[in-house]
Amino acid sequence: MNPEFPSSRLAAIVDEAEPLAIILTRENLDILRKVQTEADFPIPHVIVMDTDSDEDYLGLDTILAQNTLPVHSGVVEDDLAYLMFTSGTTGRPKGVMVQHRAAMNFVWWAAHFFNLTPADRMSNHSSLSFDLSVLDLFAPLIVGATICPLRTFGERTLASRTIKSRGITVWFSVPSVITHLRRMKQLSRAAMGDSLRLALFCGEALSSDNAAAWIDAMPEVPIFNLYGPTEAAIACTWHRVTSKDVGNRIPIGQPCPNVTLSVIDLDTEETVPAGSSGRLMIGGSQLSPGYWRRLDLTEAVFRPDPRKLETSARYYETGDLAYQDANGIFYCLGRSDTQIKYMGYRIELSEIEHTISTHPDAIEAAVVLVDAEEPFIAAAVVWHGESSLASSLREHCAATLPSYMIPAQFQASNTLPKNVNGKIDRNAIRQSFKSAK
């Protein structure tokens, strides 16, 4: 759980997961106190990692973190390794169940495919509540490399200084880091130093412009584009980006070992021929069993093989549109629904709309991702309040949503634009925000 999230969201996660214990450090005790008052589920145990006292924390049964010999856990590969909570359409976070087998299939492959050694120093750019961190932490542990946690906002955004000062050899983050480096004129070997040997990007689309800028500035540092939803454990495809890819859509590449990808026709559910677009389906060893205690959601997107080639196989319906070229390389065309990838996070725009709609002065809202030089989330709102729309709604959203889900811009309107079918015209809303900029 990310301590930077609103306490109400953390309380919702506690209620959903019903954890046996919560592990934390002393600096987050005040946050836990607030979560405890808002959660319905009583937290049984607290493990405070940086104390050896018998102080009573929150009136709970405190388990002190002590140095003890490890014991055999009895865990097998089908057991759950973690729950990763993602955005839900109704404001209720949903927990993706990930098994040890699924996570290790990718982590073990990546550690060896990218030739990690004890000499490597790998960035830990992602929060522990974001599943890219699983690779950050466990790939170095497999080979005895060094993990370099990036804790401050400056360390995460000004990557050049971080890479140089920490001697990082393998960088792994969302691609928007490249945008920041370009804006700050820090995308160069001189700014980054000589340590970096490999760059991996995942979590959102890698633009051709960013790929080209990287290759021009750092041609000797290979850049890889990785793709995968949380439901398929961290990442499930890979592609080494070269100058041949620049100027076109960057491929998500080919599947990792023990992963199967299929592109299915939206209507017939038949496999489409090479070059034709359809719905991207993922199967294989990295697939999640589903959503924690949400059978309805699980059955909606985890389905039997739509091609009916394997009677026992399950596939995850990603909601992404994709196609496969004649060489077997996959390309992602974007979402087929209202779910987006923003700053590396997967977000249901409908959850933001739901939150805005709970404000007493908001009548109707439409939230869009505006595709500008630097994309941003924007909200058009039918507003009947006398107070400032932007400040009121930012404060309202901040009470329940993480900061990355709060729209960067708001626009008041007497009515939302509609298309000929009477549906909200989201393209018109996007254009209005682009024009305003």
Buried (B, 14 or more C-beta within 10 A) or exposed (E): BEBEBBBBBBBBBBBBBBBEBBEBEEEBBEBBEBBBEBBEBEBEEBBBEEBEEEEEBBEBEBEEBEEEEEEEEEEEEEEBBBBBBBBBBEBBBBBBBBBBBBBBBBBBBBBEEBEBEEEBBBBBBBBBBBBBBBBBBBBBEBBEBBBBEBEEEEBBBBBBBBBBEBEBBBBBBBBBBBBBBBEBEBBEBEBBBEBBBBBBBBBBBBBBBBBBBBBEBBEEBBBBBBBBBBBBBBBBBBBEBEEEBBEEBBBBBBBBEBBBBBBBBEEEBEBBEEEEBBBBBBBBBBBBBBBBBBEEBBEEBBBEBBBEEEEEBBBBBBBBBBBBEEEEBBBBBEBBEBBBBBBBBBBBBBBBBBBBEEBEBBBBBBBBBBEEEEBBBBBBBBBEBEEEBBEBBBEBBBEBBBEEBBBBBBBBBEEBBEEEEEEBBBEBBBBBBEEEE
